[in-house]
Amino acid sequence: MSIRTKLFLSNGAVVILLLTSLTFIFEHFSRQMILEKIMESNSNSFSQMTENVDSLLKTYEQTADVLYMDDSLQATLLQEIHSLALQHTEYTELIVPLMESIRSTKEIVNFQLFTNNDTFQLGVVRPLSEAPELARRSGCDTSAPSYRSLRSWTLEKGAGGENLLRLSQRLNHLDMKACLFVSIDVDVNVLVDFIKAKDNPNQIVFSLSDGKVVFDNASDHAGVARLEDYWFFPEMTANDDGQLVRMADQEYLLTSRVLDSRNSVDGIQIVFLTQLDALVAGTNAIRTTALVLFVATLAIFVIANYVVSSRLTRRLVELSIKMRKTSLENLQPIQTIKGNDEVSKLGFRFNEMVQRMQRLIREVYESELERKELELKTKESELYALQTQVNPHYLFNTLNALRGNLLMKGDRENAKIVNLLAKSFRNVLGKSGRMITIAEELDIIETYLNIQAFRFSDRLRFRIDIPKRLHDVAIPKLSLQTLVENTIVHALEPSADGTMIVIRADFDERQCRLVVEDNGPGIPCDHLTAIRQRLETADQKKDDSLHIGLRNVHQRLRQSFGPNFGLIIESKLGEGTRIIINLPLDKPQT
């Protein structure tokens, strides 16, 4: 698969995923926003309607309150009037004006008073036996009358079979034990017209505290059905904001409230049931718009992606073709790719790589020639080394012959010194490499000191005290011997007295210290400072011939082991000199 195809497909996958996600999010949040607006509007409308219905019922209850507070009416109904004429007089003068006043101000279908006073029952004043439910609920049908003030709304049937909403009120303000009642009948259509006047498309269910449905604008079951018979009743909760319910693949917004502002309306319920499909129909248009935008954007992207990917990969394809033509047999820079981006920089770097490979091939070829030439020179040097090895053997054989001649003549002292001289030459010339062990270095020193003891006789005394633990430690060849030789030259030769040279050592976990000390005349302070400064100078000056051996030893130690190692010179005038060599314990021998 070409890079152009990969680029096209990868960009397409990313954009399609992004567009799909954005379309889904846009449609989801648009629907959610519309639903929230519907629920908010529904909640406001529902709250307003319930308050209005509550206020409507309250107006009728205010009429009942007027009758409840009318003590003269209650006194008239409670007094025993055996004269029919007097009954008509009381009825005409008190009850009829009150009844006409009430009917003229309210849309009241019927107005009745109920009493257990058998001596005053006329017109709208009816015996309590005709309202047994009122008597039962108030306790007036027992020998121990209740003191409760009864007020309630019930659903009743009128003379013509129409539904009436009846407000019953006990009139016991004058006498708490009085069994007087008033019932005010209101046509249910008053409530129906009031609710329909709100022009609300919802299904509205109005039920009383006993569960009877007074009004249902989507059914003619009012007065027959009960609220618990509805399918949504198990999911009902008092919630002004509404809740989503579903039936038969239809989604509804269910809003309900139980009136509780007064005892008379306690338990009355109003239910809103809104079918959401009709209200959220606008989301279908949003969904269609989103799909159209999705398809249009996708089509535009496909065209743009093809054009852009083609333009981007055209020079990459060109570069790939040119690079494939390059091989070891045809290692030449390619033609420069125009532009100032990564593709052109890649071509430039490729040309740099080709040029460097050409240079490396040429260098390898030249180094191979040099290696062949070096091999020839090595063969020549090996032949020369074999030739030069003859010279030390000639020297050793000559010295051994001289020693044998001296022994034959009985000159044992000179024979001993010749033997020590031959051994010294053998130690110096026979040890290969620039690093030897301390044990080998001590062998050279001991031979050298024995030769010097023959020269200086009793003036030279020496002691070597090096622990065997340090015999295998590596040291630059002739380092310790140079210090001993320096002591002979600068401490022993100028002094007529005897000189004691001590070679000792101490060590810790990381390093050891070799000490060469004498009891000679010591070094003046200014001269000691100059020597220490020369030790740190790697280059030798023309006029600096003194102590060159010390500087060489110091620099060799630094180069071999690092700047923390080297020589330390200590001296006091008239007391002697001490030179210390610092060596690492873990440095391998080379």
N, C-alpha and C positions, 0 to 999 in steps of 0.2 A: 504494500500500500504506500503510495507516494505521500510526501509531506503535504502536498496541496490537498489531497483527499483527507488526510488526518486533521489538518487545520480546519477544513470546511466542516467536517463531521463534529469535531470537538466544539467549535464555536456554535454550531447549530444545536448541539445537545444542551449547552449552557443556556443559550438564549431561549430555547423552547421550555426548558425547566423554569427559567425566570419568568417568562410570559405566562406560563400556566399557573405558577404560584401567584403572580400579581392578579391575574384574572379571577382566580378563586377567592383571593383575599378581598378584591374589590367587590365581587358579587356577594360574598358572605357578609362583609361589613355593611354594605348598602342595605341588604335585607334586614340585618340586625338593627340598623339605624331606623329603618322604616317601622320595624316592629316596636322599637322603643317609643317612637313618636305615637304610634297607634295606641300602645298601652298607656302612655301619658295622657293622650287625648281622651281615651276611654275612661281612665281614672278620674279625670276632671269632670267629664260629663256625668259619670256615675255618681260622684260625690255631690254634684249640683242637684241631680234629680232626687237622690235620697233625701237631701236637705229640704227640697221643695215638697216632696211627699210628706215628710215629717211635719213641715209647716202647715200643709193642707189639713192633715189629721188634727193638728193642734188647734186649728180654728174651730173645729167642731167640739173639741174638748173644752175650749173656753166657754162655749154655750152651756155645756154641762156644768162647768164650774159656777156659772151664774146661778143656775138652778140649785146647785149644792149650797150656795151661800144664802139663798132666799129662805130665811127662817119663817116668814109669814106664810109662804106656800106650804112649807112642811107642817106648820102648826095647823093650817086649815085642813090638810089631808089627814092629820092625826086625830082631830077632834071628832067626837061622835055627834052626827047631825041626823036626827030621826025625821025631821020635817023635810018632805020632798021639795017644798017651795024654798026653804032655806038652802037646800042643796043647790037648786037652780040658781039662786041668787049668788052664792059663793062661787059657783062654777063660771057664771057669766061675768062677774065683776073681777075675778082674779085669774082664772085659768085661761079663759078665752083670749083676753088681751095678750097674755104672756105667750100663748101658742101662736097667735097671729104675728106677734113681733119676731118670734124665732123663725117662723116660716118665711117671713118677708126678707130677712137678712141672709139666710142660708138656703142652699138648694137641698131642702130636707123633704124627703118623701113622706115620712110618717113620724109622729111625735106621740108618745104614750107615757102615762104615769101608772105605776103599779103600787098597790098598797094592800095591807092585810086588814084595813079598817073596813068592816062590812057595812058601815052606815054611810059611807061616802064613796060610791062607785057610779060614775056618771060620765058619759062621753069618752074622752081620752083617758079618764081615770079608770083603770081596769084592776080587777082583783089579782092578787099576787099568785093565785092558783093558775092563772093563764101563763105565768112565766116560771115554771117549776125549776128551770135551770138556774135562774137568778136566785131563787129561794134556797136551792141546794148549795150553791157556791158561797152564799153569804151566811148560811147557817140559820136562816129565818124559818126553816121548816122543822126546827128542833125546839125543845123547851128551854134551851140555854142559848139565847141569841148571841151571835158573834158581834164583835165591835169593829170588824173590818169595814173599811170604806172601799167598796168594789167599783172598779172601773175597767172595762175591757171592750175590745173590738171583736165582733163575731160576724160570720157570714150567714145570712138568713135568706129565705125565699119569700118573695112578696105574694100578694093575692093573685097576681097574674103570672106567677112563676118566675118573675125576674129576680136577679141576684141583688140583694141589699146588703150593704155594709152597716152593721148595727153597733152603735156605741151605747153601752149600758153603764149607768152611774148610780150608785147608792146615795140617797139623800138622807144622811144621818148627822148633819151638822148641828141641828137643834137638839136631837136626842140620839146618842150613839147607838142605842138599841132599836131605833126606829127601823121598820122594814118597809121603807119607801124607796122606789126605784124610778128612774126615768130612762127611756130608750129612745134614741134618735136614729132613724133609719135614713141612710144616704144611698142614693143609687150608685151602683158600682161604676156606671158609665161616666160619672163625674171624675172618678180616679182614672178611668181608661182614657177619657178625652184629655185629661191633664197630662198623662204620660205621652199619649200620641202627639200632643201639641209640640213636643220637643223634637219631633221629626227624627227619631232615633231608629236606625235600621236594625238594631240588635234585637235578639229575642229577650223579652223582659218577662220575668216571672215574679209575681207578688204574692206572698203567702202570709197567713196570720200565725199567731203563736201556736195554735193547735195543729199547724201543718197544712191546713186547707189552702188550696191555691185560689186566690181571689181573681187574679188576672194573669193571662198568658197570651201575648199578642201573636204567638205562632200556633195557638191551639184553641179549640173551643171547649176544653175540658175544665174551664174555670168553674169552681164550685163543686166539682166532682172529684178531680184528681187531688192527690196530696204530693207535697214536695218530695217526700222520700221515694215516690214512684218514678221520678225522673232518672235517666241513665247517669247523669253527672252528679247525683246526690252523694255517692260514696267519696268523690274526690273534692267535695266542697270544703273550703275553709274561708273564714272571714278574712278577705284580703282585698283592699281597695285597689291595689296595683294590678291584680289579676294573676291568673295562673293558666298555663297552657294545658289543655286536655285534648284527647284524640278519640274519635269514634268513626269507624268505617272509613278509614283513610282520610278523614277530614280533621283538620286542626282548628280548635276553638280557643278563644280567650274567655275564661270564666272569671267573672267578678261578682262578689256577693258581699252583702252587709246585713248584719242583724241590728235593727234599731234598738237602742237602749237609753235614749235620752229621758224617757219617763216610764213609769210602771205600766201605763196603759198601752204603750207600744212595745214593751219588752217582749222579744221573741219574734216580732214581725220581721220577715226577711224579704230583701229585694235582690234579684239575681239578674245579671247581664250575661248573655251568651253570644259572643261575636264570632262569626265564621271568618277565619283569617285569610282564606284563599281569595276572597273577594277584595279584602282590604290591602293585601300585599300583591295584588296583581301587577302593580308597578314594578315589582322586582323582576318580573318576566321580561319587561322591556329593558331593564338594566342588564339582565343576563344576555338578552339578544344583542344589545349594544356591545357588551363586553366580548362576546364571541366574534362579532363582526370586526371589532378592533383587533382581536387576537389574530384572526385569519389575515387581515390586511397587513398588520405589523410583521407577521411571519413571512408573508410573500415578499414584502419589501426587504426584510432581512436576508432571505435566501438569495435575492438578486445582488444585494450589496455585499453579502459575504462571499459570493462567488467572484465578484469583481475584485474585491480587496485581497482575498486569498490568492487569486491568480497574479495580481500585481506584486504581492509580497514574495511569492515563491518563484516568480519568473527568474529573478537574478540568482536565487539559490540553485535552481535547476541548471542555469548557465554555468555557475561556479562548479557544480558537481560534475558536469560534462568535462570541463577543462581539467579538473583535478584527476578524473579517471584516466586522462591521456598521459599523465605524468607517471613514470616508472623509473627504476634504477637504470634501465638502458637509455631512458630519455628524461634525465633529471634536469629539467629546465624550468625557470619561472614561467608562470602563466600570464596571460594578458590581464592587466589590472581591471577589476570590476568597478564601474563608475558608481559614485555615490559617497555618502559620508555617514553610513550607518554600520551596523554590525556585519552585514554581508561584505561590504567593501573592506572593512577591517580584517575580516576572516581571510579574504584573498590576499591582503597585504601580509598578514602573518604567515600564510602558506608560502608566499614567495620568500619571506625571511627564513622560514624553515628549510626550504629547498637550497637557498644560498648557504645556510649553515651546514647542511648535509654535504654540499659540494666542498666546503672548506674542511670539514671533518674527514671526508674521504681523502682529500689531498694531504691532510696532516697525518692520517693513518699510513698512507703510502710512504710519506717522507720518513715517519717514525720507523717503519719497517726497514727502510733502507739504512737508517741510522742504527737500528738494532743489529742488522747484518754486519755493518761496519764495526760496531762495538764487540760483537762476537769475535771478529778477526783480531781486534786489538787485545781482547781478553786472552785469546790463545797465545798471542805474542808475549803478554805480561806473565802468563803462567810459565812459559819457557824461560823468561828472564828471572822469575822467582826461583826456578829450579837451579839456575846458574848461580844466583846470589847466595843460595843456601850452602854452597860449598865454602864460602869465606868464613862463617862462624866455625864450622867444623875444622877448618885449617887452623884457626886461632886456638881453639880448644886443644887440638892435637899438639900444636907447638908448645903451649903452656904445660901440657902433661909431660911432654918430652923433657922440657927444662926442669920440671919438678923431679922427674926420675933421675936426671943427671946430678942434681943437687943432693938427692938422697944417697946416691952412690958415693958422692964425695963426703958424706956425713954432715952436710949443712942443712940440718933439719929445720932450723928457724926460717931460712929463706925458702926451703921447700914448702913449709906450711903457708907462708904468705903467697907463694905462687899458686898453691892449691886454693886458697881463699879467693885469689884474684880470678882464677878459672871458674870457680863456683859463682862468683858475682856476675861475671860475663854471661854465664849460662842462665842465671836467673833473669837477668835483664833482657837478654836476646832471645831466650827460649820461650818466654811467656807471651802467648798471642792474645790479641784483644786489648781494648782500652780499659776494661774493668777486670779486676782480680779480687780474690778473697783477702780478708785481713790476715789469714794464716800465711798465704803466699807473700803478702807484703812484709810480714814480720820475718820471713825467711831471708828476704833481700836485705832488710835492715840489720839483722843479726850478723850476716856475712860482712856487710859494710862496716859495722862497728868493730868487728874483730880485726879487720884490716887496719882501721884507724887506731885501735888499741896497740897494734904492733908498732905503729908510727909514733904515737905519743906516750907509750909505755904507761907509767903510773899516773900521768896527768889526767887520763881519761878513765872514768868509772861510769858504768851504765846499769840500769835495771829495767827489765820488761815485765810488766804485770797486766796482761790482757786476759780476761776470763775466756774460757773455751766456748762459752755461750755465744761469743761474738766472732769466733774464728771464721764462720761462714758468711758474714756480712760482706756485701760488695763495696769496693772502694776503687776509685780511679788509680790506675797503675802508677807507682812511684810517688804518690801523694805524701804518704807518711815518711818515705825515704828522703824526700826533698826537705821536709821540716827538720829531720835529724841532721842532714847535711848542712842546713842553714845554721843550726846550733853549733856544729863543729867549727864552721868558718867564722861566725860572729861572736861566739862565746868562749870557745876553747883556744883557738889559735892566738887571739890577741892577749890572752892572760897567761902569766907564767905559773899561776897556781893551778891546782887540780880542779877539774870540772866534773860534776855529777849530772848525768842525763837520765831522767826517769820517763819511761813510756808506760802510761797506764790508761785505764778506760773505766767509765761508768755508763749506765743505761737506765732507761725507764721503758714504759710500754710502747712508745712510739719511736724513739730515737736513741742513739748512743753517742757518746762524746769521747774521742781519742785525744789524750793530752800528752804533749811533749814539753817537758819543763827542765830547766837547768838552774844552777846556782851561780851563773856568770855575773858579769858587771851590770846587766840590765840595759835598758834603752832610755835615753833622755826623753823628757815629756814631749818637746816639740818635734823630735825625730819620730817618736811613736805616732803622733798625730799625722805626720806626713805619710808614714807607712800605711796607716789605716785608710787614708784618702786614696793612695795609689791602688789599694786592693779593689776599690770600686770602679776603677778606670780600666776598661777593657783594652784600649789601644795603648801600645807602648810608645813612649816618646824617645826621641833620638838620644837625649842626654840622661835617660833613666835606665841605667844598667844595674843598679842596686836592687835587691829584693825582687827581681823579675820572677824567680822561682815561686815565691809566695803568691804573687798576683796570678800566675798561671794556675797554681793549685786552687786558689779561691775561685777563679772563673770556671775551671773545670767542674768543681763541686756545684756551683750555681747552675751550670748548663745541664749537669747530669740529674740533679735532684730538685732544683727549684730555688726560688729566692730566699726561702727560710733556712737554707743550709749553706755552709761555707766555713771560713776561718774566723776565729776570734783571737786577737793578740792582746795579752796582758803583760805588763812589765813594770818593775819598780827599780829605779836606779840604785845599784849596789846590792840588790836582793835577787836578781835573776829575771828570767822571762818564761812565760807560759803561753803556748800556742795550742788552741783547741780546734779540733775538726768535728763538726756536727754532721752526722750521717743518719739516714732513716733506717729503721730495722727491717721494713717490709719491701725495700727496693730490690728487685730481682737482679741477679748478676748477669751481665751481658758480655 
